[in-house]
Amino acid sequence: MGVPEPVDSRLMPEPSKPLGDAVAEATEAAGGAPAPTRRKRAGKPQDVFGGEMRRRDLLPLLVFHLIRGEPSYGNQLIDAIESLTQGVVSVNPNTMYPLLRDLESRGLIEGNWEHPDKRTRRFYSITDAGETAYQELLPEIEPFLDSVIRSVTMIKAEVYGS
């Protein structure tokens, strides 16, 4: 038997839920045995984008990217990043809100209260200076992201075979 050709992941639709959950639901729905429960790990999941790279470059890049389309507020950005990364990158509000205040104080984003007469949601939009910073970050971050992809691919190939 030959080895099947790899599928170009760019052609695959984005999964709406983790693969393991989808397989378990499909198996149960088809009348099969329920899938074994997964072993839970103690502690919080580790974020592969930790450290200085995450705080200094990756999170601002994602914030700029997301608010370029439409203004967003902090919790909405947190949810969008978690959804975009399928939970691989999770952002704590204690990280997001200081970042938003810093970007705003530097003139890279602009915040406006949903209802200016009371403290409600603060919607952020990108400024011209923020767009310039975004365009500068794009080529800086891409090699890092490519190296993460290569590293994870090599780990998977080593552990599970090509």
C-alpha angles and dihedrals in degrees: 000000000000126000111258118245113257116256117238102245090210088069093053120093117246109266114242093211138013111294094238091056092047092050092048092051093047092048092050092045090052090055095255126138114287113262116256113261116258121247109253118225121224117244131012123323113262118247112224088206096061132138132029096335090060098047098038103039120000099053095045089048091053093045092050091046094050098045093047088077098046138338113276138185126230101264090044089055091048090052093044093052092048091048094045091052095038090239096309091114114043121180124206117219087235086064100038101049097049088048091052092048090049093049090047093049088053091052094245095117133020124220126207127182116242088225108021093198092064136026105264130134116338110217116207127207130181120258127212089261089050091051089053091049090048092052089050093049095050097073092037095056100038096077090051092051090047090052091051090051091049093047095049091045091052092048091050092047091049095048101036102023128248 
